[in-house]
């Protein structure tokens, strides 16, 4: 019994230690992965945005559920930013991500911090608190897009 569990732990540990690029068979897979995680993130962020902009009724439970998904996606999509996946078309990842990686990583961390605050705000059950946190999270997202996404 101990041998299969040990083997599983070893394989899991090795897989976690692989560089992000090794997790994708082709660069296109990394691009699709990050675009997919951002699509899901944007969808749930937009649901909160509809509440804070009075386009949908405020629902504290729904805001929290959506914020939880935004936080999860914010942790997943950085994995898809691997060398060789820059694009040249509008909306695609800009090559500056890899020439200014430290700046990109700082922006990614700032966004993750702000969406974490959004989750905390969603749990306060107060629309004004949610609005303030939403605005800061949106600014963090936009700052990175402005610098590292083709316009």
Number of C-alpha atoms within 10 A of each C-alpha: 5 7 8 9 10 11 11 12 12 12 12 11 11 10 12 11 10 10 11 15 17 13 15 16 9 12 18 12 15 25 22 13 19 20 17 15 21 18 13 16 22 16 15 21 23 14 16 29 20 14 19 21 11 10 11 12 10 18 14 19 12 15 25 21 15 21 27 21 18 27 21 16 21 21 14 15 19 18 17 23 20 20 13 14 20 20 14 12 11 10 12 17 23 20 18 15 21 18 10 11 12 11 16 17 14 12 20 20 16 18 23 21 16 22 27 20 20 30 23 17 23 27 17 14 16 13 17 12 16 26 19 14 21 24 14 16 22 16 15 20 18 15 16 19 17 10 16 22 21 17 13
